[in-house]
Amino acid sequence: MTGPLSGKHIIVGITGGIAAYKAPMLVRLLVKAGAEVMCATTEHALQFVTPLTLETVSNNHVYTDLFDNKNPHSTEHISLKDWGDALVIAPATANIIGKYANGIADDALSTLLLSFRKQVLVCPAMNTQMLESPALQRNMDILRSQGVAFVESASGELACGTYGNGRMAEPDEIAKQVCALFTPRNDYKILITAGPTYEKIDAVRFIGNFSTGKMGFAIAEELANRGCQVSLVAGPTHLDIKHPNIKRIDVLSAQEMYDAATSEFQSCNAAILSAAVADFRPDHAADYKIKKQSDTDDMTLHLVQNPDILATLGKSKRDNQFLIGFALETDNELDNARKKLEKKNLDFIVLNSLHDKGAGFGHDTNKVTIIDRNGNIQHGELKSKQLVAKDIADKLFLYLNNL
């Protein structure tokens, strides 16, 4: 079967979590993408999914027991690690993550993991409290430092009846990440800024805005899926990145975002600045909590301008670099966007209007107008931010492919 995984050997490791019921669908999607798939399970995984089901969807023997005399090889974990091009643990319980991070090999799957030297994707699935525990987070950090990639869990209703983070990513998302491992990478390096900035007033207060970073994160994921190497400079946000091609740089203030963006842009082919950066900051931030002295006290803040990231990059960009900005307007939208395009030396600008219902801060949808320096205007409909990200990436690639 032809497809993005044609000729690839993928091992799917399945552990004892309720999300194991999704594993057969993941195997089916990987096979549909052209891969040959073998499954390796823990003993407890078989409480949720049967070997017969996995053998049927994979058309291969299932590796379940380290010393099973039915295994084609007596050292199955050694032969499998040579056979596989990538290993996906879905679902990955806290138990298998802990074993993997600490070098424990006491069953078929953990023994295979310890000997595997190619790309591993871990798909956590567990209760929110377990996911957020310091021990689990430490183990995940250990694995990340060793080059292990994670397909981050999602928020939703959990098996325990609570709502929170810990749901395993859906099989189609995991399959997409596996395909991305084998997508030929292009040479494009792209800088993205996303989210708000926080400008400190004192030790507990700040000036900020309502940006969530959803649009910028969607653009970063889309470009990474196309093979770009993405540097994502992110202000404070609860969003997670999912793609191994994305390098995330977390910042708090406009000055920190300025420093990171100007440094990263030097080696990039393009930058898309979608962050909602504060124009002003208090001229002095107290190291302590400012307390009122009486019930009639007023407080006056003296604000000074933050550095203009977009204008700085516009002045420094080379002929073979492209710069894209965002404009959020409430009146004279097109005129103001065109002025910003010219003033900041942009190649095109993405215009948001606060008059469009379902667009802008906090929404999963957006409605944008793209204006380029040649005067071309592309009006968009209200759609998911992921689809808007595709439109923006398509426009950017028209420039990149003409380099």
Order of alpha helices (4+ residues) and beta strands (2+ residues): beta-alpha-beta-alpha-beta-alpha-beta-alpha-alpha-beta-alpha-alpha-beta-beta-beta-alpha-beta-beta-beta-alpha-beta-beta-alpha-beta-beta-beta-alpha-beta-alpha-beta-beta-beta-beta-beta-alpha
